[in-house]
Amino acid sequence: MINGLYSGAAAMQTLAKHQELISGNLMHVNSSGHRRIQPAVRQRFDETAPNITMDLGPEVEKLTTDFTPGRQTSTGRPLDVAIAGDGFFVFENDGQEYLTRNGRLFRNPETNVLVNEDGIPVRGENGPITIDPGIADGDISVGTDGTVSAKGGQLGRIKAVAYENNADLVPVGALGFTPGPDAVESDLPVKITQYSHELSNVQPVSELIALIVNTRQHEAVQKATRTLAETLKEYIRS
């Protein structure tokens, strides 16, 4: 009976963590390049008692990232770029590679370098990409291979990479990743589209349904645990 209380408490804790993840996904439903986070849950048993099946309840073993491409919207803005298929844009953040699907680019007014919303330079094949202030945004074109051109001249090439297994990437914040120790770059080319912007891959309706189901499961486990606790209390009194 006491084991049931522990199992119920573990289940409620796991459901509460899942609720937190669902809420986070909904919060970033319109965040550029956000990837949906989901829990991997496992059932625990007491391994010190091999002859007795003692259920210790579920726990969130790890968090996994859903790398399904997100929704793309046409913006008509020359410095909005998106990736068709798999791959990531590469930004230079204090000497570290920062990978993201967020392709909203801007021109740093002081250095004329292409940067993201946080002022982090996008990495070019041969270093940062600088655009002369005399060049208007409307004159800038970005090829499918990431080549940035204006007025007949090439200004650089946006670096974008794909990996053999995206699960080897380490999440950084809500929108980005860094290559993990086992991450291996793929030889497949990454296709870039101009005038497009990728949003989160979170499906609001699916997340709302999951939120409702998770809440009802938590209520059911809470009710069962409370009933078990009351039964145990009466047993002790008697």
C-alpha positions in Angstrom: 0.0 0.0 0.0 2.8 2.4 0.9 4.5 1.4 -2.4 1.3 2.6 -4.1 1.6 6.0 -2.5 5.2 6.3 -3.7 4.2 5.2 -7.2 1.3 7.7 -7.3 3.5 10.5 -6.1 6.1 9.6 -8.9 3.3 9.6 -11.5 2.0 13.0 -10.4 5.6 14.4 -10.5 6.1 13.0 -14.0 2.8 14.4 -15.2 3.6 17.8 -13.7 6.9 17.8 -15.7 5.0 16.9 -18.8 2.6 19.7 -18.2 5.6 22.1 -17.9 7.0 20.9 -21.2 3.6 21.3 -23.0 3.2 24.8 -21.6 6.7 25.7 -22.8 5.9 24.4 -26.3 2.7 26.5 -26.4 4.6 29.5 -25.2 7.0 29.2 -28.2 4.4 28.4 -30.8 5.3 31.5 -32.8 9.0 31.6 -31.9 11.3 31.5 -35.0 12.9 28.1 -35.4 11.7 26.6 -32.1 11.8 22.8 -32.0 9.1 21.0 -29.9 10.4 19.3 -26.7 8.9 16.0 -25.5 9.6 13.7 -22.6 10.9 10.2 -22.7 9.2 8.4 -19.7 10.3 5.1 -18.2 8.8 2.9 -15.6 11.0 2.3 -12.5 11.4 -0.9 -10.6 13.4 -1.8 -7.5 16.4 -3.6 -9.0 17.8 -4.4 -5.5 14.9 -6.9 -5.1 15.1 -9.1 -8.2 12.6 -11.6 -6.9 10.0 -9.0 -6.1 8.3 -6.8 -8.7 8.2 -3.5 -6.8 6.8 -0.7 -8.9 8.5 2.6 -8.0 6.5 4.6 -10.5 7.4 6.5 -13.7 10.0 9.1 -14.2 11.1 11.4 -17.0 14.3 9.7 -18.2 15.3 12.4 -20.7 14.0 15.1 -22.9 14.0 14.7 -26.6 13.7 17.2 -29.4 11.3 16.9 -32.4 13.3 18.0 -35.4 10.3 18.0 -37.8 10.5 21.2 -40.0 8.2 24.0 -38.7 5.7 26.1 -40.6 7.1 28.5 -43.2 5.5 31.8 -44.0 6.2 34.1 -46.9 7.3 37.6 -45.7 8.5 39.4 -48.8 11.5 40.6 -46.8 14.9 40.1 -48.6 16.8 39.3 -45.4 14.3 36.6 -44.3 15.7 33.1 -45.3 14.5 29.6 -44.4 15.8 26.1 -44.9 13.9 23.7 -47.0 14.3 20.2 -45.4 16.9 19.4 -42.9 19.8 21.7 -41.8 20.7 24.6 -39.6 22.1 28.1 -40.1 25.4 28.6 -38.3 26.1 31.7 -36.2 29.3 32.8 -34.5 28.7 33.2 -30.8 31.9 34.0 -28.8 33.9 31.5 -30.9 31.2 28.8 -30.5 29.0 27.5 -33.3 25.3 28.3 -32.6 22.9 26.4 -34.8 19.3 27.5 -35.4 16.5 27.3 -37.9 15.8 31.0 -37.3 16.8 32.8 -40.5 15.6 36.3 -39.8 18.7 38.4 -40.6 19.5 42.0 -40.1 22.3 44.4 -40.9 24.4 45.6 -38.0 24.3 49.5 -38.4 27.8 49.8 -37.0 29.7 47.0 -38.7 27.4 46.3 -41.7 27.7 42.6 -40.9 24.7 40.3 -41.3 23.5 39.3 -37.8 20.4 37.7 -36.1 17.9 39.4 -33.8 20.4 39.2 -30.9 23.2 40.8 -32.9 25.1 37.5 -33.4 26.9 37.3 -36.8 25.8 34.7 -39.2 28.8 32.6 -40.3 29.7 32.8 -43.9 31.8 30.2 -45.8 34.7 32.6 -45.7 33.9 34.6 -42.5 31.3 37.2 -41.6 29.2 38.6 -44.5 29.4 42.4 -44.8 27.0 44.4 -46.9 27.9 48.0 -48.0 25.5 50.5 -46.5 24.9 51.9 -50.0 23.2 48.7 -51.0 19.4 48.6 -50.4 17.8 45.5 -48.9 15.7 45.2 -52.1 18.9 44.7 -54.1 20.0 41.7 -52.1 19.4 38.2 -53.4 20.1 34.9 -51.7 20.6 31.8 -53.8 19.5 28.3 -52.8 23.1 27.5 -51.9 23.2 30.5 -49.5 25.1 32.8 -51.9 24.4 36.5 -51.0 24.6 38.8 -54.1 23.8 42.4 -54.9 24.3 44.5 -58.0 25.9 41.7 -59.9 28.5 40.9 -57.2 28.8 38.2 -54.6 29.1 39.3 -51.0 29.5 36.0 -49.4 27.8 32.6 -48.8 25.6 31.9 -45.7 26.9 28.7 -44.0 24.2 26.1 -43.4 24.9 22.5 -42.3 23.0 19.3 -41.8 23.9 16.4 -39.5 23.8 12.7 -39.7 21.8 12.5 -36.5 20.2 15.6 -35.1 19.8 13.8 -31.7 23.5 14.4 -31.2 23.0 18.2 -31.0 22.9 19.9 -27.6 20.0 22.4 -27.0 20.9 25.9 -26.2 18.1 28.0 -24.9 14.7 27.8 -26.7 15.8 28.2 -30.3 19.3 26.9 -30.8 21.8 24.1 -30.6 25.5 23.4 -30.5 27.2 20.3 -32.0 27.6 17.5 -29.4 30.8 15.4 -29.1 29.3 12.7 -31.4 27.7 15.1 -33.9 28.8 14.4 -37.5 28.1 16.8 -40.4 26.2 15.4 -43.4 27.5 15.7 -46.9 24.0 16.5 -48.2 23.5 20.1 -49.4 21.2 22.4 -47.5 18.7 24.3 -49.6 17.9 27.9 -48.6 14.9 29.9 -49.7 14.7 33.7 -49.6 11.7 35.8 -48.5 10.6 33.0 -46.2 10.5 32.7 -42.4 10.2 29.4 -40.4 8.2 29.4 -37.2 8.0 26.7 -34.5 7.1 23.1 -35.4 4.7 23.1 -32.5 1.1 22.2 -33.5 -1.1 24.3 -31.2 -4.2 22.0 -31.4 -2.2 18.9 -30.6 -0.5 20.5 -27.7 -3.8 21.8 -26.3 -5.3 18.3 -26.5 -2.2 16.9 -24.8 -2.6 19.6 -22.1 -6.2 18.5 -21.4 -5.4 14.8 -21.4 -2.4 15.3 -19.1 -4.5 17.4 -16.7 -7.2 14.8 -16.5 -4.6 12.1 -15.9 -3.0 14.1 -13.1 -6.5 14.6 -11.5 -7.2 10.8 -11.7 -3.8 9.8 -10.2 -4.3 12.5 -7.5 -7.7 11.1 -6.6 -6.5 7.5 -6.5 -3.5 8.5 -4.3 -5.7 10.4 -1.9 -8.1 7.4 -1.6 -5.1 5.1 -1.0 -3.8 7.5 1.7 -7.2 7.6 3.4 -7.5 3.8 3.3 -4.0 3.5 4.8 -4.9 6.0 7.6 -8.0 4.0 8.5 -5.9 0.8 8.5 -3.4 2.3 10.9 -6.1 3.5 13.2 -7.7 0.1 13.4 
